[in-house]
Amino acid sequence: MKLKLTWSQGAQWAVVLLCVLALKLYYAQASADQLRWVLAPTTLLVEAVSGTSFEFEPHAGYLSEDRRFLIAPACAGINFLIAAFLMLAARRLWRVRAQGNGWAFIPAAALIAYVTTLIANATRITIALRLAQRQPVAGLSPEALHRAEGIIVYFGFLLLVFVIGEKMSAEKSRGLWRQSLLPLAVYYATALGMPLANGAYRQGADFWEHAAFVLLIPVLLILPFALARRLRMGVMPARSFRGGQ
């Protein structure tokens, strides 16, 4: 099947990709002060859920009352925001390419991605606060555990947003593996593709350890649900047949 884009659709793809690039370049040099539009609401959510108080430290971020935990620019979740926006916009562009799109889906995707980022960030940081008070889990170092927790939370939210969109769609529902292809592709592109393009592989073993986590954890997260769904779909016809006897 040939993919033909109208001028309008091509322009929409260009705008989406330019937004992604602009946000990535902005984040690469943004300070904690410049990221308060995402750090401040994230911190408010963390305070509400965890009961821990934070105070803003200029040029650093939000420091906990016991001064042991800092919500810094690295905790802003901008890479997740990029991934969520790109996934939502790409899904819309791909799904209705035959009919064409208006332009309202772009700010709508940005707003949904922003709200999802705040919730995902608050979830990840709250879990990280709890994990910091515990002993190492399953032999993982604190750094590896923090990395794994971040991947599980961020990809889990990315997949959740996509599946909700699929459920709300009028089109026929697809299998979980097929539903997961776009979130997986977008997550791999933002979590691995962009760092590779920026030369992150020069970090050596640290980067390749990170890459292994990024590649494996999302698949391991999907696999149990995909198998359970496959088993359920295989059992349902047999139950229906017996009930009709």
N, C-alpha and C positions, 0 to 999 in steps of 0.2 A: 504494500500500500504506500503510495507516494504521499509525502507530507508537503502540502502546499500552504504557505502562509500568505495572508493578505498583507497589504502595507500596514494596516492598523495593528494586526497581530505581531508583525515584525517589530513595530515601534514599541508595543507593549513589552515584548521580550527584552528589547534594548533598555527600556526604562527600568524594568525589574533588575536586570544585571548591573546597570549603572548604580542603582540604589545599594545593591549588595557590595559593589566595589567601593563606593563612597563610604559606607558604614565601616567596612573593613579598614580602610585607610584612616578614617577618623579614630577608630579604636586603637590602632597601632601607636598613636601618639597622644591619646587622651589621658589626662590626669584624673585623680580621684575627684577633684573639684568639678571637672568637666563632665564626669559621669554620674553626678548626683541625681540626674533625672531617672536613673535606673537603680542606683545604689540606695537612695533614700527610701523609696517605697519598698524595696526589698528588705531593708533593715527594719522598717515598721512591721512588716509581716513576720519577720523572724522574732522580733520582740514580742509580738502578740501570741505567737505559738509557743516559743521556748521560755518566755518569762525572763530572758536575759536582756539587760539594758545595754545600749551602745551609745557612744558619743562620737561625733564627727571630729576627726583630726585632720586639719588642712593638709593637702598634698599626700595624704596617706590613705584615709578611708574611715570606716566606722569601727572604733575600738571598743571591745566589750568592757564591762565594768571591772572585771578582774584583770584586764589588760593581757589576756592570754589568747584572744581571738580577734583577728582583724578582717573585716569585710573590705577588701582592697579592690582595685580595678580588675584584677584577675578574677574576682568573684562576680563581676558585673553580668556575666552570661551573654555578652554581645555575640559571641560565636553561635550560641544557641539561638539568639534572636535572628541572626542572619539565616541560620538553617531553617527555622520555623517560617520566616517570611518567604524564603525561596521555595520551600515545599508547598506552602499554601498557594502562592502565586502560580507556580508551575502546574499544580493540580488543576487550578481553574483554567489556565490557558490551554492545557492539554485536553481537558474534558469537553469544553465547549468550543473547540477550534472550528467546528463545522458551521456553527451558528454565528460565531463572532462574540466578542466581549465589549461591554462598555469599559470605562476606566475606573469605575468606583471600586472594583475588586482590589486594586492596588493599595489604597489607604485602608480598606477593610482588612486585608491580609496583614498590613503593618500593625494595625491596632490589636488584632487577635494575637499576633506574634508577640507584641509587647506585653500584653496581659499574661499570656502563657509563660513568658520569660520571668516575670515577677514571681509567679506561683512556683515555677520550677526552681528558680534560684532560692526562694525561701525554703522550699522543701529540702534542697541539697544542703544548704547551710545549716538548717536545723538538725538534719541527720548527722552532719559533720561535727556539730557541737556535742552531740550525744556520743559519737564514736571516739571523740578526743578524750572522753572520760573513761574509756574502756581499754582493756588489754588488746593487743593485736589479735585479729581474727584469722583463723585458718592459716596461720604462719605468714600472713602478708605483712609487709612493712607498713608503717603509717602512710607513707607516700603512695604505695601501691593500693592500699585500701581506699584512700581518698580519691585516687584516680578511678578505681572501679566503681565506687559509689557515684561519682559524677557522671560516668558513662551510663550507668543504669538509670539514674534519674533523668538525665537529659534525653537519652534515646527513648526511654519509656514515655516521657511527655510528648516527644515528637510523634511517636507511634500512636499515642492516645488521641492527639488532636487529629491526626489523619484518619483514624478509624471512625471517630465521631463524625467527621465530614463525610465519610463513605456511608455511614448509617443514615445520615440526613439526605443523602443524594437519592434522586428518583430512579437512578440506574440500578440494574441488578447487582446484588452484592457478590463480591469475588472472594476466593479463598484467602486465608490470612497470609500465606506466602506471597501471593500476587499483590495483596494490599500493602505488604511490607516493602515491596521493591523500591517505590519512590522514596519513602523515609530512609531506607538503607542507603540508597544512592546519594541522597542529599547529605545525610550524616557523614558518610565516607568522604564526600567531596569537601565538606567544610572542616571536618576533624582531621583528615589526612591529606587530601588534595591540596588545599591551600597552604598548609605548613610545608609540604614537599616543594611546592612552587616557590616558597620563600627560603628554601635551603635548610629546612629544619633537620634534614638527614645528616647534616654536618655535626650534629650533636652526638652522633654515634649511638652507643648502646642505649642511652636514655630514650632517644627518639624511637628506636625500634622496639623497645619494651612497651612504650606508649602505643605504638602502631599495633602491636599484637593484642593489647587490651581492646583497642578500638575496633579491630576486625572481629574478634571472637565474642565479646560480651553481647553485642546486639543480636547476633545469631543465636547464642545460648538463651537469650531472653525470649526470643520468638519461638524457639523450637518446642518447648513444652505445650504452649498454647496451640501451635499448629498441629501437633500430634493429638492433643485432646480433641480438637475440633474434627480431625480426620476420623478418629475412633467414634466420636459421637455421630457423625454423618453416616458411618458404616453400620451403626447399630440401629438407628432410627427406622430404616425401611423394614427390618426384620420385626421390630416391635409393632409396626403398623400392620404388617401382614398377619401376625398372630392375633392382634386385636380384632381383625375382621373375620376370623373363623367362627 
